[in-house]
Amino acid sequence: MTKSNVDLLQGTLDMLILKTLHLEPQHGWGISQRIQQMSKDVLQVNQGSLYPALHRLQRQGFIGSEWGTSENNRRAKFYRLTTQGKKQLATETANWQRLAGAVAEILQTV
């Protein structure tokens, strides 16, 4: 199976990270794997995009972190969604749905 690269709109990665962490706290590698899994291998997040996004979200107060042990017994930083992050996820989800609906309307125009 051939995989194509899909560029994410600016800000979309943040929303996907927040959604992933809404499910459960996760370390960086786990977040990228979960996004790939949930998108059925359409989206692949490289580490060069993921970690700057995680740091940005943490600075904004949308996620918190703490050190723990991963499933393969390695020390890893686990990220979790904050209350402020839950509100941001709801806002971003509503905005995304509005945007996706508008794009769909344009694409259906003959």
C-alpha positions in Angstrom: 0.0 0.0 0.0 1.3 3.4 -1.0 1.1 6.1 1.6 0.7 9.7 0.6 1.7 12.7 2.7 -1.1 14.8 3.8 -0.2 18.3 5.0 -2.3 19.5 7.9 -3.8 22.9 8.0 -2.1 25.2 10.5 -3.7 24.6 13.9 -5.2 21.3 12.9 -2.4 19.3 14.6 -3.1 21.1 17.8 -6.7 20.1 17.6 -5.8 16.5 16.9 -3.4 16.4 19.8 -6.1 17.8 22.1 -8.6 15.2 20.9 -6.0 12.4 21.4 -5.4 13.5 24.9 -9.1 13.8 25.6 -9.2 10.0 25.4 -6.3 9.4 27.9 -2.9 10.8 28.9 -0.2 9.8 26.5 3.5 10.2 25.8 4.6 11.8 22.5 5.2 8.7 20.5 1.9 7.4 21.7 0.1 10.5 20.5 1.6 10.3 17.0 0.7 6.6 16.8 -2.9 7.2 18.0 -3.4 10.0 15.4 -2.0 7.6 12.7 -4.3 4.8 13.9 -7.4 6.9 14.2 -6.9 8.4 10.7 -6.4 4.9 9.3 -2.8 5.7 8.3 -3.8 8.8 6.4 -2.1 11.2 8.8 1.4 10.7 10.0 2.8 13.2 12.5 6.6 13.6 12.4 8.5 14.3 15.6 9.7 17.7 14.2 6.1 18.9 14.2 4.8 17.0 17.2 7.1 18.2 20.0 7.0 21.9 19.1 3.1 21.6 19.1 3.2 19.9 22.5 5.4 22.6 24.0 3.2 25.3 22.5 0.0 23.7 23.9 1.7 23.3 27.3 2.7 27.0 27.3 -0.9 28.0 26.5 -2.1 25.9 29.4 -4.1 23.5 27.3 -2.1 20.4 28.4 0.0 19.5 31.4 2.7 16.9 31.7 4.5 14.6 34.1 7.2 12.0 33.9 6.2 8.4 34.0 7.2 5.0 32.7 6.0 3.9 29.2 4.7 0.5 28.3 8.2 -0.6 27.3 9.6 0.4 30.7 11.2 3.6 29.5 11.0 7.0 31.2 8.7 9.2 29.2 6.8 12.5 29.6 3.1 11.9 29.6 0.8 14.7 28.5 -2.8 15.2 29.7 -5.6 17.6 28.8 -6.3 20.4 31.2 -9.8 21.9 31.9 -8.7 24.8 29.7 -7.7 22.4 27.1 -11.1 20.7 27.1 -12.7 24.1 26.5 -10.2 24.8 23.7 -10.9 21.4 22.1 -14.7 22.1 22.1 -14.1 25.5 20.4 -11.6 24.2 17.8 -14.0 21.2 17.0 -16.9 23.6 16.4 -14.7 25.8 14.2 -13.4 22.8 12.3 -16.9 21.5 11.7 -18.0 24.9 10.4 -15.0 25.2 8.1 -15.3 21.6 6.8 -19.0 22.2 6.1 -18.2 25.4 4.1 -15.5 23.6 2.1 -18.0 20.7 1.4 -20.6 23.2 0.2 -18.0 24.8 -2.2 -16.9 21.4 -3.6 -20.6 20.4 -4.3 -21.2 23.6 -6.3 -21.6 22.8 -10.0 
